[in-house]
Amino acid sequence: MGFNCGIVGLPNVGKSTLFNALTATASAQAANYPFCTIEPNVGRVAVPDPRLEALTKIGKSQKTVPTSLEFVDIAGLVRGASKGEGLGNQFLANIREVDAIIHVLRCFEDTDVAHVEGSVDPIRDAETVETELMLADLESLEKRLIAAQKKARGGDKESIAQVALMEPIVAALTAGRPARTAIPPEQAEAARRLQLLTSKPVLYVCNVEEAAAATGNAYSARVAERARAEGARHVIVSAAIEAEVSQLPEEDRREFLEGLGLEDSGLDRVIRAGYGLLGLITYFTCGPKEARAWTIVNGTKAPQAAAVIHKDFERGFIACETIAYDDYVACKGDVGAKEAGKMRVEGKDYAVKDGDVLLFRFNV
C-alpha cells in the first residue's frame, strides 16, 4: 500500500513542473497558460529509503523493490469551480479520488510567468482553492442532511447517526472552516465515506525561486504560519531546481544539491511530509530473492500488514517472525538476530512498527 496525493493549485503556480520533476517524466505539459493540464496525469514513483539498500546487502538479495507512491496532477482550479467554472466539475471529481492534497502555492516573483489573479499572494491563493472546496462540500452535504433529518425524525438509527455526524460539519463549513476541523478522530472512518474534499489532509508546497530553496522567503514564511495554525504541514521546494535534479544522473544529484545548500531533494521532503501527514510507516521483507519495502498505516495489526503482500497471508495468518531494523543490521541478518535473541514471534494482535523486518507464517 502506497499513498495517493493529488497535486492542486491555481493555474501557473508550478504544479505540472513539480509533477514532472517528481516523476522524472514529461507527461504533464508545463506551459504558461491556464488549463494546460486537461486530464489528470498520474505518476508512480519509488520511495527512497536507505534502509532498503542496507537490507539488500545483508540479505545478498538479487532484487531491491522499494515501495511506491502515486502523484496525480490535477487541472488548475479557478474561482467559481464549485459552480462548474473553468474545469471545476472535473477538478472536484478528480480530487475526491485522492487520499491527500498537495497544495502548490506560488511563492516567487517572475514577470515572465503570468498569475491568474494578477499578483503573487500565496495566502489568497490558498483561500481561493479552499473556499471552492468548502462550497462544493456544503452543497453536497446540505442535500444529504435534509434527507437524513427526515428519516431521523422517524426514528431511523442509521439516519440519527448520520445527522449527528453531518450537522457539526455543515456548521463548520457555513462558518468558513474546512470539514476536517469538525471531525473527531473516532468519526474519521464514517466521515471518510462522505467523500468530502475538505476532510482530506493537506500538505502545502511552497514553490520558491532557486535562491530561496534552502531557506524559504517572506511568502513561504506566511504559508508556514498558516500551516501551523491549521495543524497542516508545509514543505519548501523550488520546482525549477527539482526539474534540473530529475534530469541529472543519480550519482551527480547529491553534489548538485549540496552546491545549492540543500541536504536532500524536494521529492524526499514531500515524501517524508506526506508519510507523516497520512500516518504511514514502512516494514520490510528480506531474502535471497529480494529485499522489499511495504507501506502501511501506523497501528496496522500483523494480519492486515500481511494482506498488503497477499490477501491469502491475512486469511491464513498464523504468526510473524519479527526483527527490528536496527537489530537486523547489528546482527548482520536474520540468523544472527535469532542467535542473539532479537527475533520475536508475534501474533494477530501485534501492531507492526516502522522498520520491522518480517517473515509471515501462514496456512491457506
Summary of the structure (lengths in Angstrom):
residues: 364
radius of gyration: 22.8
end to end distance: 22.1
largest distance: 68.7
contacts: 1185
relative contact order: 0.14
helix: 46%
strand: 20%
